[in-house]
Amino acid sequence: IQARDLKPIVIITDINMPGDGDGSTILKRLREANPLMMRSVPIIFMTAMDLTKAQELLPKNDPMIGLMQKPLNLEMLRGYVWKLAGIAASPTGDKK
């Protein structure tokens, strides 16, 4: 899995990818690749399915997991990434 070598600061992935399983399978594989590193990497899952159904595929109360509906709004995505990464943003979009 590439995350082991790339050391990402955030991962954005579809919740359902043919051949790779659903969000919980993907999350498990990512966290098994490097448990210490991957527990601190925010992962945003995107989906075209109903959000209630999609939430059932992911662990509850994990602050490093995000879920967004497709089509993605890039401003919302940026804000979500910053929130999960613990970065504050000003109304103009600049980092504080």
Phi, psi and omega per residue, in radians:
I1 nan 2.330 -3.020
Q2 -1.128 -0.504 -3.112
A3 -0.998 -0.519 -3.129
R4 -1.096 -0.672 -3.081
D5 -1.629 -0.525 -3.044
L6 -1.447 -0.418 -3.097
K7 0.892 1.131 -3.074
P8 -1.213 2.721 3.045
I9 -1.692 -0.302 3.044
V10 -2.764 2.599 3.079
I11 -2.167 2.274 3.053
I12 -2.096 2.128 -3.076
T13 -2.532 2.747 3.044
D14 -1.265 2.575 -3.121
I15 -1.337 -0.378 -3.102
N16 -2.356 1.893 -3.136
M17 -2.137 2.208 3.137
P18 -0.940 2.260 3.109
G19 1.529 -0.310 -3.099
D20 -1.929 -0.127 3.095
G21 1.600 -2.962 -3.121
D22 -1.619 -3.095 -3.073
G23 -0.967 -0.716 -3.118
S24 -1.177 -0.612 3.090
T25 -1.177 -0.779 3.130
I26 -1.094 -0.791 3.129
L27 -1.046 -0.784 3.132
K28 -1.051 -0.793 3.141
R29 -1.114 -0.725 3.125
L30 -1.100 -0.792 -3.088
R31 -1.282 -0.452 3.066
E32 -1.292 -0.483 -3.103
A33 -1.079 -0.717 3.116
N34 -2.771 1.509 -3.012
P35 -0.963 -0.756 -3.098
L36 -1.162 -0.807 -3.123
M37 -1.212 -0.805 -2.997
M38 -1.254 -0.343 3.084
R39 -1.188 -0.389 -3.111
S40 -1.806 0.067 3.141
V41 -1.682 2.088 3.077
P42 -1.126 2.396 3.111
I43 -2.162 2.109 3.110
I44 -1.865 2.080 3.074
F45 -1.668 2.343 3.053
M46 -1.947 2.653 -3.069
T47 -2.696 2.654 3.005
A48 -1.731 -0.164 -3.136
M49 -1.388 2.945 3.084
D50 -0.992 2.310 -3.075
L51 -1.076 -0.597 3.114
T52 -1.093 -0.772 3.104
K53 -1.149 -0.720 -3.140
A54 -1.125 -0.683 3.137
Q55 -1.075 -0.491 3.116
E56 -1.167 -0.359 -3.123
L57 -1.484 -0.211 -3.049
L58 -1.972 2.724 3.108
P59 -1.136 2.573 3.123
K60 -1.439 2.580 3.005
N61 1.013 0.630 3.056
D62 -1.792 1.915 -3.059
P63 -1.180 -0.193 -3.128
M64 -1.681 0.066 -3.126
I65 -1.921 2.280 3.069
G66 -2.159 2.769 -3.139
L67 -2.451 2.252 3.139
M68 -2.303 2.539 3.125
Q69 -1.453 2.442 2.997
K70 -1.482 2.642 -0.109
P71 -1.230 2.526 -3.069
L72 -1.326 2.435 2.987
N73 -1.624 2.037 -3.023
L74 -1.112 -0.598 3.084
E75 -1.138 -0.764 3.111
M76 -1.135 -0.695 3.126
L77 -1.068 -0.806 3.131
R78 -1.042 -0.806 3.122
G79 -1.078 -0.679 3.138
Y80 -1.163 -0.753 3.114
V81 -1.050 -0.817 -3.133
W82 -1.101 -0.719 3.137
K83 -1.082 -0.843 -3.122
L84 -1.158 -0.540 -3.141
A85 -1.479 -0.086 3.127
G86 1.341 0.472 -3.128
I87 -1.850 2.231 3.101
A88 -1.447 2.545 3.128
A89 -2.218 2.541 3.089
S90 -1.491 2.878 3.122
P91 -1.003 -0.428 3.133
T92 -1.465 -0.080 3.118
G93 1.679 -0.061 3.127
D94 -1.429 2.587 3.069
K95 -1.277 2.508 3.070
K96 -1.558 nan nan
